[in-house]
Amino acid sequence: MRTVIGVILVAVGAIGLIWGGITYVKDRDTVDLGFAKVTAEQKDTIPLPPIASGIILAAGTSLLLIGRRRSA
């Protein structure tokens, strides 16, 4: 379990350091006329400061190392 959480934290920390945050797309219904449906995509970003990304990356790395030591 620690290994899975560690991998997720390492991935999120690396994404935060490389791209500065996590961007995702939401589909929003703008017009629904019954026979036609118009949707729009909205991009939202969760900003991650470099310091927080580094802390998340370090926490994930430490969880991976702890998991490796206990299994060996």
N, CA and C atoms as a LAMMPS dump frame, in Angstrom:
ITEM: TIMESTEP
0
ITEM: NUMBER OF ATOMS
216
ITEM: BOX BOUNDS ff ff ff
-5.0000000000000000e+02 5.0000000000000000e+02
-5.0000000000000000e+02 5.0000000000000000e+02
-5.0000000000000000e+02 5.0000000000000000e+02
ITEM: ATOMS id mol type element x y z
1 1 1 N 0.823 -1.196 0
2 1 2 C 0 0 0
3 1 3 C 0.868 1.262 0
4 2 1 N 1.958 1.228 0.793
5 2 2 C 2.85 2.384 0.822
6 2 3 C 3.515 2.609 -0.52
7 3 1 N 3.78 1.516 -1.223
8 3 2 C 4.424 1.634 -2.529
9 3 3 C 3.5 2.344 -3.52
10 4 1 N 2.228 2 -3.511
11 4 2 C 1.271 2.618 -4.433
12 4 3 C 1.133 4.112 -4.128
13 5 1 N 0.989 4.449 -2.867
14 5 2 C 0.877 5.855 -2.475
15 5 3 C 2.169 6.593 -2.81
16 6 1 N 3.317 5.942 -2.599
17 6 2 C 4.597 6.55 -2.935
18 6 3 C 4.725 6.85 -4.416
19 7 1 N 4.304 5.922 -5.253
20 7 2 C 4.362 6.131 -6.703
21 7 3 C 3.448 7.282 -7.116
22 8 1 N 2.258 7.343 -6.536
23 8 2 C 1.323 8.43 -6.858
24 8 3 C 1.902 9.778 -6.435
25 9 1 N 2.487 9.84 -5.245
26 9 2 C 3.076 11.09 -4.777
27 9 3 C 4.268 11.51 -5.631
28 10 1 N 5.09 10.561 -6.037
29 10 2 C 6.222 10.886 -6.906
30 10 3 C 5.723 11.431 -8.243
31 11 1 N 4.681 10.824 -8.802
32 11 2 C 4.134 11.285 -10.078
33 11 3 C 3.551 12.697 -9.954
34 12 1 N 2.787 12.944 -8.895
35 12 2 C 2.182 14.271 -8.709
36 12 3 C 3.27 15.323 -8.471
37 13 1 N 4.294 14.98 -7.682
38 13 2 C 5.387 15.911 -7.438
39 13 3 C 6.159 16.228 -8.701
40 14 1 N 6.409 15.223 -9.526
41 14 2 C 7.128 15.448 -10.785
42 14 3 C 6.3 16.304 -11.744
43 15 1 N 5.007 16.036 -11.82
44 15 2 C 4.134 16.847 -12.683
45 15 3 C 4.124 18.291 -12.207
46 16 1 N 4.076 18.489 -10.901
47 16 2 C 4.078 19.841 -10.355
48 16 3 C 5.368 20.579 -10.648
49 17 1 N 6.494 19.873 -10.607
50 17 2 C 7.769 20.522 -10.897
51 17 3 C 7.938 20.811 -12.386
52 18 1 N 7.481 19.907 -13.224
53 18 2 C 7.675 20.07 -14.666
54 18 3 C 6.692 21.083 -15.251
55 19 1 N 5.395 20.933 -14.957
56 19 2 C 4.385 21.774 -15.573
57 19 3 C 3.849 22.873 -14.657
58 20 1 N 4.201 22.866 -13.411
59 20 2 C 3.731 23.906 -12.502
60 20 3 C 2.321 23.695 -11.986
61 21 1 N 1.727 22.58 -12.291
62 21 2 C 0.381 22.296 -11.814
63 21 3 C -0.245 21.171 -12.604
64 22 1 N -1.458 20.849 -12.239
65 22 2 C -2.194 19.774 -12.904
66 22 3 C -3.363 20.423 -13.643
67 23 1 N -3.435 20.186 -14.948
68 23 2 C -4.496 20.744 -15.773
69 23 3 C -5.461 19.624 -16.155
70 24 1 N -6.745 19.919 -16.034
71 24 2 C -7.751 18.946 -16.437
72 24 3 C -8.852 19.663 -17.193
73 25 1 N -9.635 18.897 -17.959
74 25 2 C -10.683 19.45 -18.815
75 25 3 C -12.039 18.945 -18.327
76 26 1 N -12.984 19.883 -18.191
77 26 2 C -14.36 19.539 -17.819
78 26 3 C -15.273 19.853 -18.993
79 27 1 N -16.209 18.953 -19.261
80 27 2 C -17.237 19.223 -20.266
81 27 3 C -18.421 19.892 -19.586
82 28 1 N -18.855 21.002 -20.163
83 28 2 C -20.003 21.72 -19.607
84 28 3 C -21.09 21.8 -20.656
85 29 1 N -22.332 21.516 -20.252
86 29 2 C -23.467 21.686 -21.15
87 29 3 C -23.816 23.163 -21.188
88 30 1 N -23.775 23.735 -22.365
89 30 2 C -24.114 25.146 -22.468
90 30 3 C -25.517 25.338 -23.027
91 31 1 N -25.887 24.553 -24.042
92 31 2 C -27.215 24.683 -24.647
93 31 3 C -27.751 23.279 -24.905
94 32 1 N -28.982 23.029 -24.457
95 32 2 C -29.64 21.751 -24.72
96 32 3 C -31.018 22.056 -25.283
97 33 1 N -31.165 21.92 -26.615
98 33 2 C -32.417 22.255 -27.277
99 33 3 C -33.305 21.047 -27.532
100 34 1 N -32.938 19.916 -27.031
101 34 2 C -33.72 18.704 -27.249
102 34 3 C -33.17 17.915 -28.415
103 35 1 N -33.145 18.494 -29.605
104 35 2 C -32.62 17.797 -30.776
105 35 3 C -31.136 18.09 -30.983
106 36 1 N -30.644 19.162 -30.395
107 36 2 C -29.224 19.509 -30.52
108 36 3 C -28.667 19.822 -29.133
109 37 1 N -27.478 19.369 -28.912
110 37 2 C -26.833 19.603 -27.63
111 37 3 C -25.439 20.179 -27.901
112 38 1 N -25.181 21.345 -27.369
113 38 2 C -23.898 21.998 -27.561
114 38 3 C -23.141 21.943 -26.245
115 39 1 N -21.936 21.401 -26.294
116 39 2 C -21.105 21.328 -25.1
117 39 3 C -19.837 22.132 -25.321
118 40 1 N -19.29 22.585 -24.236
119 40 2 C -18.037 23.335 -24.275
120 40 3 C -17.065 22.706 -23.288
121 41 1 N -15.798 22.721 -23.646
122 41 2 C -14.775 22.215 -22.756
123 41 3 C -14.155 23.375 -21.992
124 42 1 N -13.979 23.18 -20.708
125 42 2 C -13.385 24.204 -19.859
126 42 3 C -12.135 23.636 -19.219
127 43 1 N -11.01 24.318 -19.416
128 43 2 C -9.757 23.876 -18.816
129 43 3 C -9.601 24.526 -17.449
130 44 1 N -9.313 23.707 -16.465
131 44 2 C -9.038 24.194 -15.124
132 44 3 C -7.649 23.706 -14.728
133 45 1 N -6.973 24.494 -13.918
134 45 2 C -5.632 24.143 -13.47
135 45 3 C -5.571 24.198 -11.958
136 46 1 N -4.971 23.172 -11.378
137 46 2 C -4.682 23.162 -9.948
138 46 3 C -3.21 23.561 -9.827
139 47 1 N -2.928 24.786 -9.398
140 47 2 C -1.526 25.202 -9.328
141 47 3 C -0.786 24.528 -8.173
142 48 1 N 0.437 24.112 -8.438
143 48 2 C 1.292 23.525 -7.412
144 48 3 C 2.586 24.325 -7.362
145 49 1 N 2.842 25.02 -6.268
146 49 2 C 4.097 25.765 -6.16
147 49 3 C 5.282 24.792 -6.163
148 50 1 N 6.443 25.245 -6.631
149 50 2 C 7.609 24.362 -6.681
150 50 3 C 8.007 23.8 -5.314
151 51 1 N 7.827 24.568 -4.263
152 51 2 C 8.185 24.078 -2.933
153 51 3 C 7.262 22.915 -2.54
154 52 1 N 5.968 23.077 -2.766
155 52 2 C 5.023 22.004 -2.448
156 52 3 C 5.29 20.772 -3.31
157 53 1 N 5.626 20.981 -4.578
158 53 2 C 5.937 19.855 -5.462
159 53 3 C 7.166 19.109 -4.975
160 54 1 N 8.174 19.84 -4.524
161 54 2 C 9.373 19.202 -3.993
162 54 3 C 9.088 18.408 -2.736
163 55 1 N 8.246 18.95 -1.866
164 55 2 C 7.886 18.23 -0.633
165 55 3 C 7.098 16.967 -0.965
166 56 1 N 6.171 17.056 -1.911
167 56 2 C 5.389 15.887 -2.32
168 56 3 C 6.303 14.835 -2.943
169 57 1 N 7.245 15.273 -3.77
170 57 2 C 8.188 14.349 -4.395
171 57 3 C 9.066 13.663 -3.351
172 58 1 N 9.538 14.422 -2.37
173 58 2 C 10.369 13.847 -1.305
174 58 3 C 9.571 12.865 -0.446
175 59 1 N 8.318 13.191 -0.169
176 59 2 C 7.479 12.285 0.626
177 59 3 C 7.236 10.975 -0.121
178 60 1 N 6.966 11.068 -1.413
179 60 2 C 6.76 9.857 -2.202
180 60 3 C 8.012 9.007 -2.289
181 61 1 N 9.164 9.652 -2.454
182 61 2 C 10.426 8.92 -2.502
183 61 3 C 10.708 8.227 -1.179
184 62 1 N 10.442 8.92 -0.077
185 62 2 C 10.684 8.302 1.229
186 62 3 C 9.74 7.127 1.466
187 63 1 N 8.497 7.223 1.022
188 63 2 C 7.578 6.089 1.151
189 63 3 C 8.053 4.9 0.321
190 64 1 N 8.587 5.168 -0.871
191 64 2 C 9.115 4.076 -1.693
192 64 3 C 10.319 3.418 -1.033
193 65 1 N 11.204 4.227 -0.445
194 65 2 C 12.379 3.664 0.207
195 65 3 C 12.01 2.881 1.467
196 66 1 N 11.046 3.379 2.231
197 66 2 C 10.595 2.664 3.429
198 66 3 C 9.949 1.33 3.036
199 67 1 N 9.161 1.349 1.992
200 67 2 C 8.532 0.107 1.516
201 67 3 C 9.549 -0.902 1.042
202 68 1 N 10.618 -0.428 0.415
203 68 2 C 11.657 -1.329 -0.08
204 68 3 C 12.444 -1.935 1.078
205 69 1 N 12.745 -1.153 2.101
206 69 2 C 13.499 -1.654 3.247
207 69 3 C 12.724 -2.693 4.036
208 70 1 N 11.435 -2.489 4.176
209 70 2 C 10.625 -3.429 4.957
210 70 3 C 10.42 -4.747 4.226
211 71 1 N 10.358 -4.704 2.898
212 71 2 C 10.137 -5.926 2.142
213 71 3 C 11.413 -6.752 2.001
214 72 1 N 12.574 -6.117 2.144
215 72 2 C 13.848 -6.84 1.98
216 72 3 C 14.264 -7.566 3.229
